[in-house]
Amino acid sequence: MSLKERDKKHIWHPLTQHKLHPETIGITKASGCILTDENGNKYIDAIASWYTSMYGHCNPQITRQVAEQMQTLDQVVFSGFTHEPAVKLSEALIEILPENQNKIFFSDNGSTSVEIGIKMALQYHFNQGEKRNVLIAFEDGFHGDTFGAMSVSGLSVYNGPFEDFFLKVKRIPTPNGKNHEAILKALETIVSQHKIAGFVYEPLVQGAAAMKMHDVEGLEHILKFCKANQIITVADEVMTGFGKTGRYFASDYMETKPDIICLSKSLTAGLLPMAITSCSQHVYDAFYSDDISKGLFHGHTYSANPLACTAALAGINLLKSEDIQNNIKRIIQSHKQFGAHIKLHPKVESIRQTGIIIALDLNTKMERYGNLRDQLFHFFMKNGVFLRPLGNTIYILAPFVISNEQLQKVYQVIEDALDTL
Ligand SMILES: Cc1ncc(COP(=O)(O)O)c(C=O)c1O
């Protein structure tokens, strides 16, 4: 029996209505930018498996180091113990994170890193005797699937059963270059009516909102406003982190740095699940006390797993390398040329790019998970390219190691799909 047949017996997949979408594709191998299925078909992974495998799948430089680490220390409790991979990773992260970040808190997925960021923001005020119980977030944001993360996500398409249990959140529009005064006005009204603990946001690019991109200056104004009102800023860089915007972090584009940063996905180069919530000394100090209850009582069994830390370290070393930095520049240029060409296509309404992320909106209406979207997905797969259109949008977020030839193939398949629509 094939993998996909055996899968149907016992497996419940994420984000899937199995009655409507009973089919899966059995993947047996991944190498560089190529996924191979159980029938031997090959696909270019043009979304780096949800933005994780940025240095290519099964990158030998990473797998070798993790295999070596496996021989000496596999897993150990991280309360009361520490180890070299975690310490080294904290040092490497602090070196590349925005300059105000100084403490690293470990967990194991993007949603949880946001959950922890929210808890840090709420407890920061609580520890100082101030009850601030409302958060601010962007419209259309996506921060994950745990309760805190769902609460701050504006894109809660299928969250109906849970909404009664959400945290209190006030929403503001995303900065588009024309609306920053309106946003500041809205913020002033919110602050005058509620006790705001924190602002949770995806900086510059909202991934799940179909790569919606923001104005740097507008975001700068919002962050400044938050600082002036002691609102803890929580940058969710789960998607944008580690080079995808053209800089190490999207927060590097703004002068005002976030108090807290959430990281996951390509943190471990796509090898193992891990997440980080980093914060400034100022945030950490609000928890540092003779009073035990002022500590952050949050912890996961696999916190700072040594293998995941080793993968992350290997990934950061690659990110800093000349090769990867040159690749990032090459992909940015290549996307620019493709963008200039494809925006003239009659089916394209608009196009946008930040770093190596490029997105094009079609002028044909599509449901987020509707038929046309499925049709496009199947067209891409049939032609050897793994892309997941979102709503009306086709986006590329390929591994940094994608070759020019592979990129050209991705572009061509997109253009052919538009021609057949
Ligand atoms: C910006 C952002 N935050 C949080 C998450 C949730 O991460 P995870 O799926 O690892 O829980 C995602 C996932 O796509 C994301 O894009």
The ligand as an SDF file (V2000), in Angstrom:
LIG
                    3D

 16 16  0  0  0  0  0  0  0  0999 V2000
    4.3200   35.1420   11.9150 C   0  0  0  0  0  0  0  0  0  0  0  0
    4.0120   33.7980   12.4900 C   0  0  0  0  0  0  0  0  0  0  0  0
    3.8980   33.6550   13.8210 N   0  0  0  0  0  0  0  0  0  0  0  0
    3.6390   32.4660   14.3930 C   0  0  0  0  0  0  0  0  0  0  0  0
    3.4510   31.3450   13.6260 C   0  0  0  0  0  0  0  0  0  0  0  0
    3.1590   30.0340   14.2920 C   0  0  0  0  0  0  0  0  0  0  0  0
    4.2690   29.2130   14.2410 O   0  0  0  0  0  0  0  0  0  0  0  0
    4.0960   27.6390   14.4880 P   0  0  0  0  0  0  0  0  0  0  0  0
    3.3740   27.1090   13.3030 O   0  0  0  0  0  0  0  0  0  0  0  0
    5.4980   27.1200   14.5920 O   0  0  0  0  0  0  0  0  0  0  0  0
    3.3420   27.4540   15.7630 O   0  0  0  0  0  0  0  0  0  0  0  0
    3.5450   31.4390   12.2300 C   0  0  0  0  0  0  0  0  0  0  0  0
    3.3360   30.2370   11.3840 C   0  0  0  0  0  0  0  0  0  0  0  0
    3.1400   30.2840   10.2140 O   0  0  0  0  0  0  0  0  0  0  0  0
    3.8390   32.6920   11.6600 C   0  0  0  0  0  0  0  0  0  0  0  0
    3.9410   32.8380   10.3170 O   0  0  0  0  0  0  0  0  0  0  0  0
  1  2  1  0
  2  3  1  0
  2 15  2  0
  3  4  2  0
  4  5  1  0
  5  6  1  0
  5 12  2  0
  6  7  1  0
  7  8  1  0
  8  9  2  0
  8 10  1  0
  8 11  1  0
 12 13  1  0
 12 15  1  0
 13 14  2  0
 15 16  1  0
M  END
$$$$
